Structure formats: C-alpha cells, structure tokens
C-alpha cells in the first residue's frame, strides 16, 4: 500500500478518486475513521501535502506567500490549526534547502512576518544560529 499511496500523491490523484479506490467514498467522517483503510487515506493526504510543499520549496516560494496561501493571515491563534502544522512543515523544508543549497535566506521584513517566524522557531526548537 506504500507504493499506491506514494503513486497517488506523486501523480496528484484527486482525493475523491483515492477515497473511491479505498472504498471510503460515501461514508460519513466517523464511518471513514473506523475503516481499516482510513490510515492509508491519511498517509496519502500527508504525502500529497509533502509533494505540494516540495514544489513550493523547489520554486523558492517565500514563507510569507505560503502563509497567505494556507489562509493563515488574519487568523487568530493560527498555531492551533492544521494549516499551521503544514506551514511549520514547509518552513522546516525551506530552511533545510536554504542551508543545503545556499538559497538566499528569507529575513522577516514586517512585524507580522517576524511574529510568525518566531512562533515556528519556538515550536520547532530551532537554534538561533
């Protein structure tokens, strides 16, 4: 099943098609969660998210743009949302790529940018150097 979920993610298979393949289509959310195949659906979603994040990193999309793309601007207490977890995952990938490949490092320019970066750095226990 690892190969299938990876293939679906890399080929950008729509979520509905994956649900159908796993026989999760038409089920309520609670019924889906009790299905033994639900874990594969979750793995697919995680991998598909990773494909999107890798694409943004490869395209050198700056963190503030991803923040907006994920709908986090103007959200009170964004660190409790799923989108914030996705953002943290992106920033970790972005930082690794910056240091590995010598990309130009992103420096927060506004108070909002600095605030979001501080939240991420605190959450990930990022060293200051």
Backbone atoms as SQL, in Angstrom:
CREATE TABLE atoms (id INTEGER PRIMARY KEY, chain TEXT, resi INTEGER, resn TEXT, atom TEXT, x REAL, y REAL, z REAL);
INSERT INTO atoms VALUES
  (1, 'A', 1, 'UNK', 'N', 0.816, -1.191, 0.000),
  (2, 'A', 1, 'UNK', 'CA', 0.000, 0.000, 0.000),
  (3, 'A', 1, 'UNK', 'C', 0.868, 1.267, 0.000),
  (4, 'A', 2, 'UNK', 'N', 2.101, 1.130, 0.476),
  (5, 'A', 2, 'UNK', 'CA', 3.020, 2.268, 0.443),
  (6, 'A', 2, 'UNK', 'C', 3.184, 2.757, -0.995),
  (7, 'A', 3, 'UNK', 'N', 3.362, 1.830, -1.916),
  (8, 'A', 3, 'UNK', 'CA', 3.577, 2.202, -3.316),
  (9, 'A', 3, 'UNK', 'C', 2.346, 2.904, -3.894),
  (10, 'A', 4, 'UNK', 'N', 1.156, 2.410, -3.556),
  (11, 'A', 4, 'UNK', 'CA', -0.062, 3.034, -4.079),
  (12, 'A', 4, 'UNK', 'C', -0.236, 4.450, -3.550),
  (13, 'A', 5, 'UNK', 'N', -0.070, 4.629, -2.239),
  (14, 'A', 5, 'UNK', 'CA', -0.264, 5.971, -1.683),
  (15, 'A', 5, 'UNK', 'C', 0.786, 6.936, -2.230),
  (16, 'A', 6, 'UNK', 'N', 1.992, 6.444, -2.420),
  (17, 'A', 6, 'UNK', 'CA', 3.048, 7.286, -2.989),
  (18, 'A', 6, 'UNK', 'C', 2.724, 7.640, -4.440),
  (19, 'A', 7, 'UNK', 'N', 2.287, 6.657, -5.215),
  (20, 'A', 7, 'UNK', 'CA', 1.916, 6.894, -6.611),
  (21, 'A', 7, 'UNK', 'C', 0.783, 7.914, -6.697),
  (22, 'A', 8, 'UNK', 'N', -0.250, 7.725, -5.874),
  (23, 'A', 8, 'UNK', 'CA', -1.383, 8.656, -5.896),
  (24, 'A', 8, 'UNK', 'C', -0.927, 10.077, -5.581),
  (25, 'A', 9, 'UNK', 'N', -0.055, 10.208, -4.597),
  (26, 'A', 9, 'UNK', 'CA', 0.419, 11.542, -4.210),
  (27, 'A', 9, 'UNK', 'C', 1.248, 12.170, -5.325),
  (28, 'A', 10, 'UNK', 'N', 2.191, 11.414, -5.864),
  (29, 'A', 10, 'UNK', 'CA', 3.080, 11.949, -6.899),
  (30, 'A', 10, 'UNK', 'C', 2.346, 12.247, -8.204),
  (31, 'A', 11, 'UNK', 'N', 1.301, 11.475, -8.490),
  (32, 'A', 11, 'UNK', 'CA', 0.542, 11.700, -9.723),
  (33, 'A', 11, 'UNK', 'C', -0.615, 12.681, -9.515),
  (34, 'A', 12, 'UNK', 'N', -0.680, 13.247, -8.305),
  (35, 'A', 12, 'UNK', 'CA', -1.702, 14.237, -7.964),
  (36, 'A', 12, 'UNK', 'C', -3.114, 13.713, -8.205),
  (37, 'A', 13, 'UNK', 'N', -3.331, 12.473, -7.798),
  (38, 'A', 13, 'UNK', 'CA', -4.650, 11.860, -7.896),
  (39, 'A', 13, 'UNK', 'C', -5.616, 12.625, -6.993),
  (40, 'A', 14, 'UNK', 'N', -6.802, 12.971, -7.486),
  (41, 'A', 14, 'UNK', 'CA', -7.767, 13.701, -6.657),
  (42, 'A', 14, 'UNK', 'C', -8.181, 12.893, -5.416),
  (43, 'A', 15, 'UNK', 'N', -8.466, 13.601, -4.333),
  (44, 'A', 15, 'UNK', 'CA', -8.855, 12.945, -3.085),
  (45, 'A', 15, 'UNK', 'C', -10.067, 12.044, -3.277),
  (46, 'A', 16, 'UNK', 'N', -11.036, 12.495, -4.073),
  (47, 'A', 16, 'UNK', 'CA', -12.239, 11.685, -4.294),
  (48, 'A', 16, 'UNK', 'C', -11.908, 10.351, -4.948),
  (49, 'A', 17, 'UNK', 'N', -10.956, 10.350, -5.877),
  (50, 'A', 17, 'UNK', 'CA', -10.560, 9.107, -6.540),
  (51, 'A', 17, 'UNK', 'C', -9.872, 8.166, -5.561),
  (52, 'A', 18, 'UNK', 'N', -9.080, 8.724, -4.654),
  (53, 'A', 18, 'UNK', 'CA', -8.406, 7.899, -3.648),
  (54, 'A', 18, 'UNK', 'C', -9.434, 7.322, -2.685),
  (55, 'A', 19, 'UNK', 'N', -10.397, 8.151, -2.269),
  (56, 'A', 19, 'UNK', 'CA', -11.469, 7.648, -1.392),
  (57, 'A', 19, 'UNK', 'C', -12.209, 6.502, -2.066),
  (58, 'A', 20, 'UNK', 'N', -12.479, 6.656, -3.344),
  (59, 'A', 20, 'UNK', 'CA', -13.197, 5.616, -4.078),
  (60, 'A', 20, 'UNK', 'C', -12.363, 4.342, -4.152),
  (61, 'A', 21, 'UNK', 'N', -11.085, 4.469, -4.432),
  (62, 'A', 21, 'UNK', 'CA', -10.206, 3.297, -4.524),
  (63, 'A', 21, 'UNK', 'C', -10.105, 2.568, -3.186),
  (64, 'A', 22, 'UNK', 'N', -10.187, 3.333, -2.100),
  (65, 'A', 22, 'UNK', 'CA', -10.098, 2.734, -0.765),
  (66, 'A', 22, 'UNK', 'C', -11.470, 2.364, -0.203),
  (67, 'A', 23, 'UNK', 'N', -12.507, 2.553, -1.026),
  (68, 'A', 23, 'UNK', 'CA', -13.887, 2.265, -0.631),
  (69, 'A', 23, 'UNK', 'C', -14.317, 3.097, 0.579),
  (70, 'A', 24, 'UNK', 'N', -13.893, 4.357, 0.574),
  (71, 'A', 24, 'UNK', 'CA', -14.262, 5.286, 1.638),
  (72, 'A', 24, 'UNK', 'C', -15.274, 6.320, 1.154),
  (73, 'A', 25, 'UNK', 'N', -15.541, 6.318, -0.152),
  (74, 'A', 25, 'UNK', 'CA', -16.471, 7.302, -0.692),
  (75, 'A', 25, 'UNK', 'C', -17.885, 7.000, -0.209),
  (76, 'A', 26, 'UNK', 'N', -18.616, 8.047, 0.082),
  (77, 'A', 26, 'UNK', 'CA', -19.989, 7.893, 0.544),
  (78, 'A', 26, 'UNK', 'C', -20.116, 7.629, 2.035),
  (79, 'A', 27, 'UNK', 'N', -19.001, 7.469, 2.726),
  (80, 'A', 27, 'UNK', 'CA', -19.053, 7.221, 4.164),
  (81, 'A', 27, 'UNK', 'C', -19.033, 8.544, 4.922),
  (82, 'A', 28, 'UNK', 'N', -19.665, 8.543, 6.082),
  (83, 'A', 28, 'UNK', 'CA', -19.567, 9.716, 6.949),
  (84, 'A', 28, 'UNK', 'C', -18.149, 9.778, 7.498),
  (85, 'A', 29, 'UNK', 'N', -17.787, 10.919, 8.062),
  (86, 'A', 29, 'UNK', 'CA', -16.433, 11.069, 8.595),
  (87, 'A', 29, 'UNK', 'C', -16.164, 10.059, 9.704),
  (88, 'A', 30, 'UNK', 'N', -17.139, 9.855, 10.572),
  (89, 'A', 30, 'UNK', 'CA', -16.932, 8.892, 11.662),
  (90, 'A', 30, 'UNK', 'C', -16.834, 7.468, 11.131),
  (91, 'A', 31, 'UNK', 'N', -17.604, 7.143, 10.098),
  (92, 'A', 31, 'UNK', 'CA', -17.523, 5.808, 9.495),
  (93, 'A', 31, 'UNK', 'C', -16.184, 5.619, 8.786),
  (94, 'A', 32, 'UNK', 'N', -15.707, 6.686, 8.140),
  (95, 'A', 32, 'UNK', 'CA', -14.400, 6.605, 7.478),
  (96, 'A', 32, 'UNK', 'C', -13.309, 6.286, 8.488),
  (97, 'A', 33, 'UNK', 'N', -13.376, 6.941, 9.642),
  (98, 'A', 33, 'UNK', 'CA', -12.335, 6.767, 10.652),
  (99, 'A', 33, 'UNK', 'C', -12.300, 5.359, 11.229),
  (100, 'A', 34, 'UNK', 'N', -13.398, 4.647, 11.162),
  (101, 'A', 34, 'UNK', 'CA', -13.415, 3.272, 11.678),
  (102, 'A', 34, 'UNK', 'C', -12.978, 2.253, 10.630),
  (103, 'A', 35, 'UNK', 'N', -12.879, 2.682, 9.386),
  (104, 'A', 35, 'UNK', 'CA', -12.453, 1.774, 8.317),
  (105, 'A', 35, 'UNK', 'C', -10.965, 1.450, 8.450),
  (106, 'A', 36, 'UNK', 'N', -10.593, 0.192, 8.218),
  (107, 'A', 36, 'UNK', 'CA', -9.169, -0.154, 8.273),
  (108, 'A', 36, 'UNK', 'C', -8.338, 0.543, 7.182),
  (109, 'A', 37, 'UNK', 'N', -8.982, 1.003, 6.120),
  (110, 'A', 37, 'UNK', 'CA', -8.261, 1.679, 5.038),
  (111, 'A', 37, 'UNK', 'C', -8.096, 3.179, 5.265),
  (112, 'A', 38, 'UNK', 'N', -8.698, 3.695, 6.331),
  (113, 'A', 38, 'UNK', 'CA', -8.594, 5.130, 6.604),
  (114, 'A', 38, 'UNK', 'C', -7.151, 5.559, 6.821),
  (115, 'A', 39, 'UNK', 'N', -6.361, 4.693, 7.437),
  (116, 'A', 39, 'UNK', 'CA', -4.953, 5.045, 7.684),
  (117, 'A', 39, 'UNK', 'C', -4.208, 5.265, 6.369),
  (118, 'A', 40, 'UNK', 'N', -4.588, 4.531, 5.327),
  (119, 'A', 40, 'UNK', 'CA', -3.944, 4.713, 4.025),
  (120, 'A', 40, 'UNK', 'C', -4.363, 6.042, 3.388),
  (121, 'A', 41, 'UNK', 'N', -5.607, 6.418, 3.624),
  (122, 'A', 41, 'UNK', 'CA', -6.084, 7.708, 3.138),
  (123, 'A', 41, 'UNK', 'C', -5.311, 8.839, 3.816),
  (124, 'A', 42, 'UNK', 'N', -5.103, 8.722, 5.124),
  (125, 'A', 42, 'UNK', 'CA', -4.332, 9.727, 5.854),
  (126, 'A', 42, 'UNK', 'C', -2.887, 9.786, 5.349),
  (127, 'A', 43, 'UNK', 'N', -2.302, 8.642, 5.078),
  (128, 'A', 43, 'UNK', 'CA', -0.930, 8.612, 4.556),
  (129, 'A', 43, 'UNK', 'C', -0.872, 9.284, 3.188),
  (130, 'A', 44, 'UNK', 'N', -1.884, 9.018, 2.357),
  (131, 'A', 44, 'UNK', 'CA', -1.955, 9.677, 1.055),
  (132, 'A', 44, 'UNK', 'C', -2.014, 11.191, 1.220),
  (133, 'A', 45, 'UNK', 'N', -2.883, 11.682, 2.117),
  (134, 'A', 45, 'UNK', 'CA', -3.014, 13.125, 2.323),
  (135, 'A', 45, 'UNK', 'C', -1.696, 13.747, 2.773),
  (136, 'A', 46, 'UNK', 'N', -0.986, 13.060, 3.667),
  (137, 'A', 46, 'UNK', 'CA', 0.294, 13.563, 4.156),
  (138, 'A', 46, 'UNK', 'C', 1.316, 13.619, 3.016),
  (139, 'A', 47, 'UNK', 'N', 1.355, 12.564, 2.209),
  (140, 'A', 47, 'UNK', 'CA', 2.294, 12.529, 1.087),
  (141, 'A', 47, 'UNK', 'C', 1.938, 13.578, 0.033),
  (142, 'A', 48, 'UNK', 'N', 0.645, 13.747, -0.241),
  (143, 'A', 48, 'UNK', 'CA', 0.213, 14.745, -1.223),
  (144, 'A', 48, 'UNK', 'C', 0.582, 16.150, -0.751),
  (145, 'A', 49, 'UNK', 'N', 0.421, 16.380, 0.544),
  (146, 'A', 49, 'UNK', 'CA', 0.832, 17.666, 1.109),
  (147, 'A', 49, 'UNK', 'C', 2.341, 17.861, 0.935),
  (148, 'A', 50, 'UNK', 'N', 3.104, 16.816, 1.164),
  (149, 'A', 50, 'UNK', 'CA', 4.553, 16.877, 1.004),
  (150, 'A', 50, 'UNK', 'C', 4.960, 17.192, -0.420),
  (151, 'A', 51, 'UNK', 'N', 4.233, 16.644, -1.385),
  (152, 'A', 51, 'UNK', 'CA', 4.511, 16.932, -2.798),
  (153, 'A', 51, 'UNK', 'C', 4.296, 18.422, -3.069),
  (154, 'A', 52, 'UNK', 'N', 3.200, 18.973, -2.536),
  (155, 'A', 52, 'UNK', 'CA', 2.930, 20.402, -2.721),
  (156, 'A', 52, 'UNK', 'C', 4.010, 21.250, -2.060),
  (157, 'A', 53, 'UNK', 'N', 4.393, 20.884, -0.847),
  (158, 'A', 53, 'UNK', 'CA', 5.413, 21.650, -0.130),
  (159, 'A', 53, 'UNK', 'C', 6.750, 21.594, -0.857),
  (160, 'A', 54, 'UNK', 'N', 7.112, 20.427, -1.361),
  (161, 'A', 54, 'UNK', 'CA', 8.366, 20.286, -2.099),
  (162, 'A', 54, 'UNK', 'C', 8.346, 21.160, -3.353),
  (163, 'A', 55, 'UNK', 'N', 7.201, 21.223, -3.999),
  (164, 'A', 55, 'UNK', 'CA', 7.066, 22.064, -5.186),
  (165, 'A', 55, 'UNK', 'C', 7.285, 23.531, -4.829),
  (166, 'A', 56, 'UNK', 'N', 6.707, 23.969, -3.712),
  (167, 'A', 56, 'UNK', 'CA', 6.904, 25.356, -3.282),
  (168, 'A', 56, 'UNK', 'C', 8.366, 25.623, -2.938),
  (169, 'A', 57, 'UNK', 'N', 9.008, 24.662, -2.279),
  (170, 'A', 57, 'UNK', 'CA', 10.426, 24.831, -1.933),
  (171, 'A', 57, 'UNK', 'C', 11.261, 24.905, -3.208),
  (172, 'A', 58, 'UNK', 'N', 10.994, 23.999, -4.145),
  (173, 'A', 58, 'UNK', 'CA', 11.736, 23.998, -5.407),
  (174, 'A', 58, 'UNK', 'C', 11.559, 25.311, -6.168),
  (175, 'A', 59, 'UNK', 'N', 10.365, 25.894, -6.063),
  (176, 'A', 59, 'UNK', 'CA', 10.078, 27.163, -6.737),
  (177, 'A', 59, 'UNK', 'C', 10.514, 28.376, -5.914),
  (178, 'A', 60, 'UNK', 'N', 11.108, 28.108, -4.746),
  (179, 'A', 60, 'UNK', 'CA', 11.599, 29.158, -3.839),
  (180, 'A', 60, 'UNK', 'C', 10.507, 30.141, -3.432),
  (181, 'A', 61, 'UNK', 'N', 9.342, 29.607, -3.155),
  (182, 'A', 61, 'UNK', 'CA', 8.233, 30.439, -2.696),
  (183, 'A', 61, 'UNK', 'C', 8.555, 30.912, -1.278),
  (184, 'A', 62, 'UNK', 'N', 8.571, 32.231, -1.033),
  (185, 'A', 62, 'UNK', 'CA', 8.938, 32.723, 0.295),
  (186, 'A', 62, 'UNK', 'C', 7.885, 32.363, 1.349),
  (187, 'A', 63, 'UNK', 'N', 8.312, 32.165, 2.581),
  (188, 'A', 63, 'UNK', 'CA', 7.383, 31.778, 3.648),
  (189, 'A', 63, 'UNK', 'C', 6.141, 32.663, 3.788),
  (190, 'A', 64, 'UNK', 'N', 6.233, 33.994, 3.672),
  (191, 'A', 64, 'UNK', 'CA', 5.003, 34.784, 3.806),
  (192, 'A', 64, 'UNK', 'C', 3.957, 34.458, 2.738),
  (193, 'A', 65, 'UNK', 'N', 4.398, 34.107, 1.550),
  (194, 'A', 65, 'UNK', 'CA', 3.461, 33.735, 0.488),
  (195, 'A', 65, 'UNK', 'C', 2.755, 32.433, 0.839),
  (196, 'A', 66, 'UNK', 'N', 3.493, 31.476, 1.391),
  (197, 'A', 66, 'UNK', 'CA', 2.891, 30.205, 1.807),
  (198, 'A', 66, 'UNK', 'C', 1.911, 30.453, 2.952),
  (199, 'A', 67, 'UNK', 'N', 2.270, 31.344, 3.863),
  (200, 'A', 67, 'UNK', 'CA', 1.392, 31.714, 4.980),
  (201, 'A', 67, 'UNK', 'C', 0.032, 32.168, 4.441),
  (202, 'A', 68, 'UNK', 'N', 0.064, 33.023, 3.426),
  (203, 'A', 68, 'UNK', 'CA', -1.169, 33.526, 2.819),
  (204, 'A', 68, 'UNK', 'C', -1.874, 32.409, 2.048),
  (205, 'A', 69, 'UNK', 'N', -1.121, 31.611, 1.283),
  (206, 'A', 69, 'UNK', 'CA', -1.713, 30.513, 0.506),
  (207, 'A', 69, 'UNK', 'C', -2.465, 29.529, 1.394),
  (208, 'A', 70, 'UNK', 'N', -1.977, 29.347, 2.610),
  (209, 'A', 70, 'UNK', 'CA', -2.621, 28.418, 3.545),
  (210, 'A', 70, 'UNK', 'C', -3.769, 29.068, 4.313),
  (211, 'A', 71, 'UNK', 'N', -4.014, 30.341, 4.050),
  (212, 'A', 71, 'UNK', 'CA', -5.130, 31.034, 4.691),
  (213, 'A', 71, 'UNK', 'C', -4.890, 31.395, 6.145),
  (214, 'A', 72, 'UNK', 'N', -3.627, 31.576, 6.512),
  (215, 'A', 72, 'UNK', 'CA', -3.309, 31.852, 7.911),
  (216, 'A', 72, 'UNK', 'C', -3.272, 33.339, 8.252),
  (217, 'A', 73, 'UNK', 'N', -3.248, 34.195, 7.241),
  (218, 'A', 73, 'UNK', 'CA', -3.208, 35.629, 7.540),
  (219, 'A', 73, 'UNK', 'C', -4.559, 36.069, 8.100),
  (220, 'A', 74, 'UNK', 'N', -4.499, 36.794, 9.190),
  (221, 'A', 74, 'UNK', 'CA', -5.723, 37.285, 9.820),
  (222, 'A', 74, 'UNK', 'C', -6.434, 36.273, 10.696),
  (223, 'A', 75, 'UNK', 'N', -5.861, 35.095, 10.869),
  (224, 'A', 75, 'UNK', 'CA', -6.487, 34.065, 11.696),
  (225, 'A', 75, 'UNK', 'C', -5.994, 34.230, 13.132),
  (226, 'A', 76, 'UNK', 'N', -6.924, 34.410, 14.087),
  (227, 'A', 76, 'UNK', 'CA', -6.475, 34.493, 15.479),
  (228, 'A', 76, 'UNK', 'C', -5.995, 33.124, 15.956),
  (229, 'A', 77, 'UNK', 'N', -4.896, 33.098, 16.651),
  (230, 'A', 77, 'UNK', 'CA', -4.302, 31.858, 17.188),
  (231, 'A', 77, 'UNK', 'C', -4.135, 30.793, 16.106),
  (232, 'A', 78, 'UNK', 'N', -3.395, 31.106, 15.034),
  (233, 'A', 78, 'UNK', 'CA', -3.257, 30.130, 13.949),
  (234, 'A', 78, 'UNK', 'C', -2.510, 28.866, 14.360),
  (235, 'A', 79, 'UNK', 'N', -1.719, 28.944, 15.444),
  (236, 'A', 79, 'UNK', 'CA', -0.904, 27.782, 15.806),
  (237, 'A', 79, 'UNK', 'C', -1.725, 26.581, 16.261),
  (238, 'A', 80, 'UNK', 'N', -3.034, 26.742, 16.417),
  (239, 'A', 80, 'UNK', 'CA', -3.880, 25.603, 16.779),
  (240, 'A', 80, 'UNK', 'C', -4.490, 24.924, 15.551),
  (241, 'A', 81, 'UNK', 'N', -4.221, 25.449, 14.373),
  (242, 'A', 81, 'UNK', 'CA', -4.858, 24.918, 13.163),
  (243, 'A', 81, 'UNK', 'C', -3.987, 23.898, 12.436),
  (244, 'A', 82, 'UNK', 'N', -4.633, 23.096, 11.617),
  (245, 'A', 82, 'UNK', 'CA', -3.942, 22.125, 10.764),
  (246, 'A', 82, 'UNK', 'C', -3.055, 22.851, 9.752),
  (247, 'A', 83, 'UNK', 'N', -3.548, 23.986, 9.259),
  (248, 'A', 83, 'UNK', 'CA', -2.776, 24.760, 8.281),
  (249, 'A', 83, 'UNK', 'C', -1.459, 25.240, 8.887),
  (250, 'A', 84, 'UNK', 'N', -1.453, 25.560, 10.176),
  (251, 'A', 84, 'UNK', 'CA', -0.215, 25.998, 10.820),
  (252, 'A', 84, 'UNK', 'C', 0.790, 24.852, 10.869),
  (253, 'A', 85, 'UNK', 'N', 0.307, 23.644, 11.128),
  (254, 'A', 85, 'UNK', 'CA', 1.204, 22.478, 11.123),
  (255, 'A', 85, 'UNK', 'C', 1.820, 22.297, 9.738),
  (256, 'A', 86, 'UNK', 'N', 1.008, 22.518, 8.719),
  (257, 'A', 86, 'UNK', 'CA', 1.509, 22.440, 7.350),
  (258, 'A', 86, 'UNK', 'C', 2.558, 23.525, 7.114),
  (259, 'A', 87, 'UNK', 'N', 2.299, 24.721, 7.617),
  (260, 'A', 87, 'UNK', 'CA', 3.244, 25.823, 7.467),
  (261, 'A', 87, 'UNK', 'C', 4.568, 25.497, 8.153),
  (262, 'A', 88, 'UNK', 'N', 4.500, 24.947, 9.352),
  (263, 'A', 88, 'UNK', 'CA', 5.717, 24.569, 10.082),
  (264, 'A', 88, 'UNK', 'C', 6.503, 23.549, 9.263),
  (265, 'A', 89, 'UNK', 'N', 5.794, 22.592, 8.705),
  (266, 'A', 89, 'UNK', 'CA', 6.447, 21.574, 7.868),
  (267, 'A', 89, 'UNK', 'C', 7.135, 22.230, 6.667),
  (268, 'A', 90, 'UNK', 'N', 6.460, 23.209, 6.062),
  (269, 'A', 90, 'UNK', 'CA', 7.049, 23.919, 4.927),
  (270, 'A', 90, 'UNK', 'C', 8.315, 24.668, 5.338),
  (271, 'A', 91, 'UNK', 'N', 8.231, 25.418, 6.422),
  (272, 'A', 91, 'UNK', 'CA', 9.375, 26.228, 6.848),
  (273, 'A', 91, 'UNK', 'C', 10.572, 25.338, 7.171),
  (274, 'A', 92, 'UNK', 'N', 10.325, 24.179, 7.768),
  (275, 'A', 92, 'UNK', 'CA', 11.426, 23.253, 8.049),
  (276, 'A', 92, 'UNK', 'C', 12.088, 22.797, 6.748),
  (277, 'A', 93, 'UNK', 'N', 11.276, 22.443, 5.748),
  (278, 'A', 93, 'UNK', 'CA', 11.821, 22.034, 4.449),
  (279, 'A', 93, 'UNK', 'C', 12.563, 23.202, 3.786),
  (280, 'A', 94, 'UNK', 'N', 11.974, 24.366, 3.862),
  (281, 'A', 94, 'UNK', 'CA', 12.561, 25.563, 3.259),
  (282, 'A', 94, 'UNK', 'C', 13.914, 25.871, 3.896),
  (283, 'A', 95, 'UNK', 'N', 13.958, 25.855, 5.227),
  (284, 'A', 95, 'UNK', 'CA', 15.215, 26.134, 5.932),
  (285, 'A', 95, 'UNK', 'C', 16.298, 25.122, 5.573),
  (286, 'A', 96, 'UNK', 'N', 15.927, 23.845, 5.502),
  (287, 'A', 96, 'UNK', 'CA', 16.913, 22.820, 5.136),
  (288, 'A', 96, 'UNK', 'C', 17.469, 23.087, 3.744),
  (289, 'A', 97, 'UNK', 'N', 16.598, 23.461, 2.822),
  (290, 'A', 97, 'UNK', 'CA', 17.024, 23.725, 1.451),
  (291, 'A', 97, 'UNK', 'C', 17.903, 24.967, 1.388),
  (292, 'A', 98, 'UNK', 'N', 17.546, 25.985, 2.157),
  (293, 'A', 98, 'UNK', 'CA', 18.348, 27.211, 2.186),
  (294, 'A', 98, 'UNK', 'C', 19.770, 26.886, 2.615),
  (295, 'A', 99, 'UNK', 'N', 19.895, 26.143, 3.709),
  (296, 'A', 99, 'UNK', 'CA', 21.225, 25.852, 4.234),
  (297, 'A', 99, 'UNK', 'C', 21.968, 24.825, 3.383),
  (298, 'A', 100, 'UNK', 'N', 21.246, 23.886, 2.785),
  (299, 'A', 100, 'UNK', 'CA', 21.899, 22.850, 1.976),
  (300, 'A', 100, 'UNK', 'C', 22.375, 23.398, 0.630),
  (301, 'A', 101, 'UNK', 'N', 21.542, 24.184, -0.024),
  (302, 'A', 101, 'UNK', 'CA', 21.838, 24.616, -1.393),
  (303, 'A', 101, 'UNK', 'C', 22.273, 26.065, -1.516),
  (304, 'A', 102, 'UNK', 'N', 22.332, 26.770, -0.410),
  (305, 'A', 102, 'UNK', 'CA', 22.785, 28.149, -0.466),
  (306, 'A', 102, 'UNK', 'C', 21.785, 29.117, -1.061),
  (307, 'A', 103, 'UNK', 'N', 20.486, 28.768, -0.991),
  (308, 'A', 103, 'UNK', 'CA', 19.477, 29.724, -1.440),
  (309, 'A', 103, 'UNK', 'C', 19.593, 30.981, -0.596),
  (310, 'A', 104, 'UNK', 'N', 19.102, 32.059, -1.138),
  (311, 'A', 104, 'UNK', 'CA', 19.063, 33.291, -0.357),
  (312, 'A', 104, 'UNK', 'C', 18.099, 33.090, 0.804),
  (313, 'A', 105, 'UNK', 'N', 18.575, 33.356, 1.996),
  (314, 'A', 105, 'UNK', 'CA', 17.766, 33.139, 3.188),
  (315, 'A', 105, 'UNK', 'C', 16.676, 34.197, 3.287),
  (316, 'A', 106, 'UNK', 'N', 15.510, 33.772, 3.766),
  (317, 'A', 106, 'UNK', 'CA', 14.405, 34.700, 3.975),
  (318, 'A', 106, 'UNK', 'C', 14.586, 35.406, 5.311),
  (319, 'A', 107, 'UNK', 'N', 14.492, 36.722, 5.292),
  (320, 'A', 107, 'UNK', 'CA', 14.539, 37.501, 6.525),
  (321, 'A', 107, 'UNK', 'C', 13.207, 38.220, 6.681),
  (322, 'A', 108, 'UNK', 'N', 12.537, 38.028, 7.813),
  (323, 'A', 108, 'UNK', 'CA', 11.252, 38.711, 8.024),
  (324, 'A', 108, 'UNK', 'C', 11.416, 40.226, 7.901),
  (325, 'A', 109, 'UNK', 'N', 10.501, 40.846, 7.161),
  (326, 'A', 109, 'UNK', 'CA', 10.595, 42.287, 6.926),
  (327, 'A', 109, 'UNK', 'C', 9.555, 43.079, 7.702),
  (328, 'A', 110, 'UNK', 'N', 8.485, 42.421, 8.107),
  (329, 'A', 110, 'UNK', 'CA', 7.435, 43.118, 8.845),
  (330, 'A', 110, 'UNK', 'C', 7.277, 42.478, 10.219),
  (331, 'A', 111, 'UNK', 'N', 6.568, 43.170, 11.089),
  (332, 'A', 111, 'UNK', 'CA', 6.325, 42.636, 12.431),
  (333, 'A', 111, 'UNK', 'C', 5.518, 41.338, 12.357),
  (334, 'A', 112, 'UNK', 'N', 4.579, 41.265, 11.423),
  (335, 'A', 112, 'UNK', 'CA', 3.776, 40.052, 11.259),
  (336, 'A', 112, 'UNK', 'C', 4.649, 38.887, 10.808),
  (337, 'A', 113, 'UNK', 'N', 5.528, 39.136, 9.836),
  (338, 'A', 113, 'UNK', 'CA', 6.443, 38.087, 9.370),
  (339, 'A', 113, 'UNK', 'C', 7.335, 37.606, 10.505),
  (340, 'A', 114, 'UNK', 'N', 7.844, 38.543, 11.293),
  (341, 'A', 114, 'UNK', 'CA', 8.713, 38.178, 12.412),
  (342, 'A', 114, 'UNK', 'C', 7.939, 37.359, 13.441),
  (343, 'A', 115, 'UNK', 'N', 6.711, 37.769, 13.718),
  (344, 'A', 115, 'UNK', 'CA', 5.891, 37.053, 14.694),
  (345, 'A', 115, 'UNK', 'C', 5.656, 35.612, 14.263),
  (346, 'A', 116, 'UNK', 'N', 5.290, 35.411, 12.989),
  (347, 'A', 116, 'UNK', 'CA', 5.026, 34.042, 12.535),
  (348, 'A', 116, 'UNK', 'C', 6.303, 33.213, 12.554),
  (349, 'A', 117, 'UNK', 'N', 7.428, 33.818, 12.213),
  (350, 'A', 117, 'UNK', 'CA', 8.689, 33.071, 12.239),
  (351, 'A', 117, 'UNK', 'C', 9.090, 32.705, 13.658),
  (352, 'A', 118, 'UNK', 'N', 8.887, 33.609, 14.585),
  (353, 'A', 118, 'UNK', 'CA', 9.217, 33.305, 15.977),
  (354, 'A', 118, 'UNK', 'C', 8.367, 32.155, 16.507),
  (355, 'A', 119, 'UNK', 'N', 7.091, 32.128, 16.132),
  (356, 'A', 119, 'UNK', 'CA', 6.214, 31.033, 16.563),
  (357, 'A', 119, 'UNK', 'C', 6.713, 29.698, 16.014),
  (358, 'A', 120, 'UNK', 'N', 7.100, 29.694, 14.756),
  (359, 'A', 120, 'UNK', 'CA', 7.596, 28.457, 14.144),
  (360, 'A', 120, 'UNK', 'C', 8.915, 28.043, 14.775),
  (361, 'A', 121, 'UNK', 'N', 9.821, 28.980, 14.932),
  (362, 'A', 121, 'UNK', 'CA', 11.125, 28.649, 15.509),
  (363, 'A', 121, 'UNK', 'C', 10.970, 28.125, 16.926),
  (364, 'A', 122, 'UNK', 'N', 10.058, 28.706, 17.694),
  (365, 'A', 122, 'UNK', 'CA', 9.827, 28.230, 19.061),
  (366, 'A', 122, 'UNK', 'C', 9.228, 26.828, 19.041),
  (367, 'A', 123, 'UNK', 'N', 8.288, 26.602, 18.147),
  (368, 'A', 123, 'UNK', 'CA', 7.629, 25.295, 18.066),
  (369, 'A', 123, 'UNK', 'C', 8.612, 24.197, 17.658),
  (370, 'A', 124, 'UNK', 'N', 9.552, 24.518, 16.797),
  (371, 'A', 124, 'UNK', 'CA', 10.484, 23.505, 16.289),
  (372, 'A', 124, 'UNK', 'C', 11.809, 23.492, 17.039),
  (373, 'A', 125, 'UNK', 'N', 11.905, 24.298, 18.087),
  (374, 'A', 125, 'UNK', 'CA', 13.143, 24.379, 18.876),
  (375, 'A', 125, 'UNK', 'C', 14.352, 24.683, 18.005),
  (376, 'A', 126, 'UNK', 'N', 14.159, 25.568, 17.045),
  (377, 'A', 126, 'UNK', 'CA', 15.238, 25.911, 16.110),
  (378, 'A', 126, 'UNK', 'C', 16.333, 26.689, 16.832),
  (379, 'A', 127, 'UNK', 'N', 17.577, 26.315, 16.622),
  (380, 'A', 127, 'UNK', 'CA', 18.666, 27.083, 17.236),
  (381, 'A', 127, 'UNK', 'C', 18.752, 28.468, 16.606),
  (382, 'A', 128, 'UNK', 'N', 19.310, 29.408, 17.345),
  (383, 'A', 128, 'UNK', 'CA', 19.379, 30.776, 16.837),
  (384, 'A', 128, 'UNK', 'C', 20.529, 30.994, 15.857),
  (385, 'A', 129, 'UNK', 'N', 21.340, 29.993, 15.627),
  (386, 'A', 129, 'UNK', 'CA', 22.436, 30.152, 14.668),
  (387, 'A', 129, 'UNK', 'C', 22.545, 28.936, 13.781);
